[in-house]
Amino acid sequence: MNPIINDLEKTFLREDMPEVNPGDTVKVFVRIIEGNKERIQAFEGTVIKKHGSGINKTITVRKVFQGVGVERVFLLNSPRIEKINLLRKGDVRRSKLYYLRERSGKATRIKEKIEKR
């Protein structure tokens, strides 16, 4: 890749984001602009996919709302993202958790990763 582009992208990378992996439960706070008002909306769910690298890194977060699965893709280095809270670390064996789309209820549970001290 071009070193000039790499240097330019480094200025836009955010250092304040936690390390998020598939299986983690996160709460993403997004700035939403409606008309001339701005507010912050939280989106809480499970990370089912991590994609891209550098400034183009995205995560796909899935939650079930009123019986309907909702997935949303977030650009991690976007200025629209206020912050990301890592609620629990998930212990999964694969990097893309698309199988959660076909499951519902207790079948969508993910084991929690216990950190060693």
N, C-alpha and C positions, 0 to 999 in steps of 0.2 A: 504494500500500500504506500501511497505517497506520504513522505515525512511531513510535508507542509500541512496536509489534511489532518494527520495524526496530532500535530501540535495545536491546530485550531480546535479539534474535538476535545482535547484535554482541558481546555478552558471551560467547556460546558459540562464536563462530568461532575456529578454530585458525590461528595464524600460522606454525606450525612445519612445515606440509606443503609439499612441493615442488610446482611447477607440473607437472601430469601431463596429457598429451594422448593421444589415440588413436594407437596404433602404438608407444607407449613400452613397454619391458619393465620391469616393476617387481617389487619384492619387498615385500609388505605383511605386517607383523607384527601379528597380532591376539591380544588377550587372550581366552583361553577358560577358562570356569569349569566344572569337572567336580566335582560334589559340593561339597566344601569346599576343593578345591585349585584353584589358578589357575596357568595356564601360558601361554606365548607360542608361537603357531604361525605359521610363515611360509607365505605363499602367493605363489608366483612365477609370473608369466605376462605376457601381452600385454594392454594396455588396448584393448578393442574399442569402448568407448562411454563418453562423458561425458554426464551428464544433470543437469538442475536447476541451481539457483544459490543462492548464499548458504549458509544452514545446511543446506539440503536437497540439496547437491551430492553426486552419487554417481558412482562409476566401476564399470564391469563389467570384470573381469579374467578372461581365458581361458587355460587351460593344458590340455595333453594328458597324462593320467596313465594308464599301462598301456593305451594305445590308446583311451581314452575321453576325450572332451572334457569338461572341467569348467569351468563359468563361475560366478563368484561376484560379487555386488554388494556394494560397500563404501560406507558413508556416510562421506565424508571428514572430517566434523567430529565423528565419534563418539569418545567417550572410550575405547571398546574398541580402537581402533586405536592401537597403540604408536608405530609410525613407518612411513614408506614410503621405501624406497631406490629411487632411479631408476637402473637398471642401464644402459640404453641408450635414446637418443632415436630414435624411428622416423620415417622420412620417408614419409608417406602423403598421398594426395590427397583423401581423404574423411574425414568425421567419424564415421561409423558403419561399422565393419569387419565387418559380419555375413557377408560373403562368405568369411571365414576358417572359418566353421562347416562349409562343404561341402568344404573343402580339407584335405589331410593331407600330412605329410612336408615335402619341400622346397618345395612349392607355398605353404606358409604363411609363408615367409621374408619379412621386411620390411627394406627398405634402411635403413641407419643414417644419421641426419642428422649431417653434419659441421659443427660450429660454426666460424664465421669469427672470427679473433682481432682 
